[in-house]
Amino acid sequence: MQERRTALRRRTLKGARIVVNNGYSTFDCIVRNLSETGALLKLASTLGIPDNFDLVFDDGRRFACTVMRRSSEELGVAFSDNA
């Protein structure tokens, strides 16, 4: 399998929230790996998560995200510049 990531991801275990609908809906998740350009998110279920959303870390950092890979319990996301 060919590696397509532009930045090295490091393993992590951080709490975060997926924020959609202008903050009216949130989904708790765990960030399993992280780089300057994206992350792997673990959730109970990805059902109902749109392809674009904001990711807010427990420490207050916020990133606009685009889903690049999806399974039933994980999302691979790329960070956008418009958060």
N, C-alpha and C positions, 0 to 999 in steps of 0.2 A: 504494500500500500504506500502510495506516495504522500509525503507530508506537504500540505498546502498552506500551513500557517506561516505568517510573515514574522511572528515574534514567538520566542520560547515561552511556553506556559509553565508556571510553577504550581506544584500541588499546594492546596490551602484548604482551610475549613473555616469559612467565614459566613456569618448570617447576613441575609439581605432580603429585600422585598421587591417583587415585580409590581410596578405601578402602572395601571391603565385607566382609561376613562377620566383623565384629568385628576387622578388621585382618588376617585370614588371607589375603585376596586384595587385590592392588593392581594398578592399571593406570596406567602413566605417561601423562601428557598435557601439552600446551602450552596455556596460557591465552592466547587471542588478543585478547580484550577483557574489560574488567572495570569494574564499577561497585559502588556500595554494596549493590546488591540482587541482582546476578547476574554471570554470566560466559559467555563462549563458549569451549568446550574443543575442542581438536583432538586426535584419537587416530588410531592406525593403523586401528582398527575399533571401532565401538560395540557390536558383537555381544557379548552376555553382560553388558552394563552394566545394572544395575537402574534403576528410575525414581527411587530415593532412595539417597543415599550420602553419605559425607563426602569433602570435597576438602581435601587437605593441601598447602599451598604449601611450596616448598623452604626458606623462611624460618621454617617452623613454624606459621604461621597455619592455622586449621582452620575449615571451614564445613560445615554440613549443607546438602545440595543436593537440589532436586527438578528433574527433567528437564522442561523446558517445550517443547523442540523437539529433534528427533533426525533426523540423516541418517546415512549409512553411516560417515562419518569425523568428524562434529561433534556436540556436545551443547550446546544452549542451556540454562543452568540458572538457577534462582532460589535465592537463599540463604534458608534457614529460620532460625529463632531458637534451635534446640535443639542446636547443635554444642557 
